[in-house]
Amino acid sequence: MDLNYIKKLVKLVDESGVDEIEIEEEGAKIRVTKSRHNSSPAPAYVPQYIPQPQYQYQPQPAPEPKAAAAAPTEPATPQKAEGKKYHEVRSPIVGTFYSAPAPNADPYVQVGGVVQQGTVLCIIEAMKLMNEIESDMAGRVVQILAENGQPVEYNQPLFLIEPA
């Protein structure tokens, strides 16, 4: 049999709904069968339970009334304290904030620590992926605004850095 003829038969079986073809010509017999070994059924969606952290509401005591003569004051933040401007490192994603690479490891940075551009400040876990958050400038860490293991939102300030 001609090799081109066999190739045409293979193509015919592959492109059609036929699983098998057998031809006998001039005393030669050929059988072309679709292989069932390579095809696997489409994976079924299996929902998984992912536990979510439980937050309990804790009521705050009512604020005491202020005297009418007192001028409203703005709470002091490190960014406004001492007239200095600090750089905010913000979260690029939604996830869980981790200050260290492992639960028993030392934190990447501490308040008062000096960082360079590209220094890893923390990890934010999102969908089981650990994303290292790096400093985008050199300076000294003035304040860490997120707590270890707590969820953070997109664009939430994480660190205040005093420029070098």
Buried (B, 14 or more C-beta within 10 A) or exposed (E): EEEEEEEEBEEEBEEEEEEEBEEEEEEEEBEBEBEEEEEEEEEEEEEEEEEEEEEEEEEEEEEEEEEEEEEEEEEEEEBEEEEEEBBBBBBEBBBBBBBBBEEEEEBBBEEEBEBEEEBEBBBBBBEEEEBEBBBEBBBBBBBBBBEEEEBBEEEBBBBBBBEE
